[in-house]
């Protein structure tokens, strides 16, 4: 199998890179071993949640210069502000075309409510979580009802309400809780307590049951301006169910990102895959890249578990395999490695310095910033220190940033995937490709 571009990894970074490459006319394949981390994400896009001194970043781009001055090796420093802004605009255009529009708050972060009732900064969110309508309503209304379906075990309205009540943003709000009765169409005779968010979401892929749910909302939350429900109003990226329920109930319906599997993350995954397919991209699911052959400073072939040795070739490759969670990095007792190509990592520290002494302390864990070392073009080095000129790295496999502490994971994935695709597009116009 030969392509212009082969992307290893089907998460956020890989899909953004794939969409952009395919859109430019390059034959592009993405190979993915399984479900990406998007299925475990909130579906909201964090750009920068913390300032250089650890405070809350209200305006990410204003906070960026000081933040990057202390972190010159950060992926944002490599791509630059113009590319970062362009990548976010590209993301919004693509998701809107897929029927899943993402909204911003100008250059400011906004805050979304988590399943535990905490608030988390985000730069972009789907309309069911943040929009001008939500912003205006939040500024003028003060009555919130948090509802769940009886038996659904992964969301606890009273816990969420108790935590929200402690937050200064909700200090003058009236917050109530309640339970809805699930329409009597549980799949395969399951007990409601056995259902996960994906099971309930499938019940609302059509709008036939929304009317009876709306009537329950009116009865349970008669004075509420907002009604917060777990995000399981349909699996489709196109958000007809949430809009329709808001209209029928006469309340603004707010979708709370659930514990995994997260419907908001799954909708985003489906939306981006749809855009990739619409551009003619080939998505190879369920196969795992096991190695590759590097010759003369170029990656020539990839071997996969299903197709065998040297099964795939391309002019260009993008590595977007993620970090430890997705298997893009592996740890042994005394070392961390990139398992597919044995690429050079940014640093190797003694094991006793990989982590902070306190699991949830003020200090971050150093291993969270481990990753592949790349140059200004996002090219990595092989185990012998030689640059691989037709291979580009993107997303969480990169070193130099801490997505958890910084609140930058999705932003880095989008920006570096976009940047890597840009390098491929530029080099594809040259006869040699380097």
C-alpha positions, 0 to 999 in steps of 0.5 A: 500500500503506497500513499503520499502521506501515512499518519500513524494515530487516529486521535485529534492530532492525526485527524487534523493532519489527515484532513488538511493533507487530504484537502490539499490533494495528497493521497492520505491514510490514517492507521489507528490501532483502536479507540482514540483518547477522544472517546475519553475526553470532555469534547471541549478544547483547552488552549491554555488554562494556566499562566506562567505563575500557575494562575488561571489563564483568562486570556490565553493569547495574552498569557502566551508570551510570558508563558512561553518565555519560560518554556522555549521548547514548548510546542506552541513556541515552535508553531507560533501564534499565527499558525496556532490561530489558523489551526483553531479556525481550521478546526472550527470550520471543519467541525461546523461543516460536520454539523458540530459547531464549536463556539469561542468567547473571543480571545477569552477562555470560558468555563464548562461544568464537569460531571463532578460539579467543578468548573474547567477552563476551555477555549472552544466548546460545542454549542450544547456546552457554550454559545452566545445564548449560554453566555447571555443566559448565564449572565442574566439567570440564576436558577439551575436544575441538575437532572439525571435518568434514574439508574444511570450510575455515572452521574450524580446530580447532588454531588455536582450541585454540592460542588457547584454551590461552593464555587463563587461563580454560582454563589447566588444561584438556586440549584436543585436536583432531580431524576427523570424516568428513562423511556421504556425502550432500554436496549436488549432488556438491560436493567437501567443501572447497567446502562452507560452513556452510549446506551442512553444516547442511542435512545435519542438518535431519533426525536420520538421520545423527546416530548415525554422527557420534556414534559418530565422536565417541566414537572420536575424543574418548573422554575429552572432557567437552565437544565443540566443533563449528562451529555447523552442526547444522541450519538450523532455530531448533528445536535438536533436532539438537544435543540429540540428538547430545549424548545419542547421543555422551554428551558435552556438545556446544558450538556455536561460532559460525562465520565468515559465513554464521553458522548461529547468526545465521541461526537467530535471523533465522528465529526472529524472522521467524517470530514477526513472521509469526505476529502477522500482519506483512507482510515485503517482501523484495528491495525497496529504499526509494529515498526518501520525501516529508516534508510538514508535519513528517511522513513521508507516503510511501515510494518503492521500487525495485520499486513506484515513487514514493510506493508505501507510506504509513503513519501511522508509520514506523521507520527501522532500516536499519543503519550503513555495512555495511547501507547505512543510512549512506553515505560520500562522500569528504568527507561521510557521509549518511543516503541515503534521507531525507537526515536530519540526522546527529549530527555532521560531522567533517573526513575526517582525523578519521574514523579512528584512525591505527592500524587495530587500536589502543587508540583507536576509530575515530570513524566507528563512532559516526556516525549519525542525530541523534534527540531523546528520542522517537527522532524525527530531524530532516530536512535543514532541521533540522525534527523528523519527528514520525511517524518513529522511528529504531532500531538501528545507524543511530543516533549516539552509540555504538560497537558494536564497542568497547563490545560493545553492538551487539545490545543497542542494536538490541533496546532501541531497536527495542523503544523505537521500537515503544513510541512508535508504540503510545502515539501510535497511541491518539491521534486525530492520531498526534502 
